[in-house]
């Protein structure tokens, strides 16, 4: 099953099952240098990582293994879409850091708590 979450779900417990895919969408402005990076607990693995500009176009090209689509005007924001596979049951805290790669500390950290039940 696909479970969609956004920054509005930060701090909440999101109920999932082993085998589900969780899609996290977060606003991002690439020209600021900031991008969302996730620290994943054991039991969660990254399935997909892409940025979509505000026009949502399909003019994509890979950047460091990530897909970038939609050009949009310079300085415009878009959405970072991260998809995760749930492989273990338990309480799985997922931390999303808004950070510039050359800086040590994130500007903001959002925590999402996934409560994963075994798939019966």
C-alpha positions as CSV (number, residue, x, y, z in Angstrom):
1,X,0.0,0.0,0.0
2,X,1.2,3.6,-0.7
3,X,1.1,5.9,2.3
4,X,1.6,9.6,1.4
5,X,2.9,12.1,4.1
6,X,3.9,15.7,4.1
7,X,5.5,18.1,6.6
8,X,2.1,18.4,8.2
9,X,2.6,14.9,9.5
10,X,5.9,15.7,11.3
11,X,5.7,14.7,14.9
12,X,2.7,12.4,14.3
13,X,2.7,8.6,14.5
14,X,1.9,7.2,11.0
15,X,0.7,3.6,11.0
16,X,2.1,1.5,8.2
17,X,2.7,-2.3,7.5
18,X,5.8,-4.1,6.5
19,X,5.8,-4.1,2.7
20,X,4.2,-0.6,2.4
21,X,5.8,2.3,0.6
22,X,5.8,5.7,2.3
23,X,6.0,8.7,0.0
24,X,7.2,11.9,1.7
25,X,6.8,15.2,-0.1
26,X,8.6,18.3,1.2
27,X,8.9,21.8,-0.3
28,X,12.4,22.7,-1.6
29,X,14.1,25.6,-3.3
30,X,17.3,24.2,-4.9
31,X,18.8,27.6,-5.8
32,X,19.0,28.3,-2.0
33,X,21.5,25.5,-1.7
34,X,19.3,23.7,0.8
35,X,17.9,20.2,0.1
36,X,16.2,17.5,2.1
37,X,18.3,14.6,3.2
38,X,16.9,11.7,5.4
39,X,18.4,9.7,8.2
40,X,16.7,6.4,8.0
41,X,16.3,3.8,10.8
42,X,17.0,0.2,10.3
43,X,13.8,-1.3,8.7
44,X,13.3,1.6,6.2
45,X,15.1,1.8,2.9
46,X,15.2,4.6,0.2
47,X,13.3,3.5,-2.9
48,X,13.2,6.8,-4.8
49,X,14.4,10.4,-4.5
50,X,13.3,13.1,-7.0
51,X,12.8,16.8,-7.2
52,X,9.9,18.3,-9.2
53,X,9.8,21.9,-10.1
54,X,6.6,23.9,-9.7
55,X,5.7,23.4,-13.4
56,X,5.9,19.6,-12.9
57,X,7.4,19.1,-16.3
58,X,9.1,16.0,-17.5
59,X,12.4,17.5,-18.6
60,X,14.4,15.4,-16.2
61,X,18.1,14.7,-15.8
62,X,20.0,12.9,-13.1
63,X,22.0,14.9,-10.5
64,X,24.1,12.8,-8.1
65,X,21.7,9.8,-8.6
66,X,18.5,11.9,-8.1
67,X,16.0,12.7,-10.8
68,X,15.3,16.4,-11.4
69,X,12.2,17.3,-13.4
70,X,10.5,20.5,-14.3
71,X,12.7,23.5,-15.0
72,X,10.4,26.4,-13.7
73,X,11.7,30.0,-13.5
74,X,15.0,30.6,-11.8
75,X,14.7,30.6,-8.0
76,X,11.4,28.9,-8.0
77,X,10.7,26.2,-5.6
78,X,9.2,22.8,-6.0
79,X,8.8,19.5,-4.1
80,X,11.4,16.9,-3.0
81,X,9.6,13.5,-3.2
82,X,11.2,10.7,-1.3
83,X,9.8,7.1,-1.3
84,X,10.7,4.5,1.3
85,X,10.1,0.8,1.6
86,X,9.1,-0.6,5.0
87,X,11.0,-3.8,5.6
88,X,10.9,-4.3,9.4
89,X,8.2,-4.0,12.0
90,X,8.5,-1.6,15.0
91,X,8.7,2.1,15.9
92,X,10.7,3.7,13.1
93,X,11.7,7.3,13.5
94,X,12.6,8.9,10.2
95,X,14.5,12.3,10.3
96,X,14.4,14.7,7.4
97,X,17.1,17.4,7.5
98,X,17.0,20.6,5.4
99,X,20.7,21.2,4.9
100,X,23.3,22.7,2.6
101,X,25.9,20.0,1.7
102,X,28.8,22.2,2.8
103,X,27.4,23.1,6.3
104,X,27.5,20.9,9.4
105,X,24.1,21.6,11.0
106,X,20.7,21.4,9.3
107,X,18.5,24.5,9.1
108,X,15.5,22.4,10.1
109,X,14.8,18.8,11.1
110,X,11.5,17.1,10.8
111,X,10.8,13.8,12.5
112,X,8.2,11.4,11.3
113,X,7.5,8.3,13.4
114,X,6.4,5.3,11.5
115,X,4.7,2.6,13.5
116,X,5.1,-0.5,11.3
117,X,3.0,-3.6,12.0
118,X,4.0,-7.0,10.6
119,X,2.3,-7.9,7.3
120,X,-0.1,-10.7,8.0
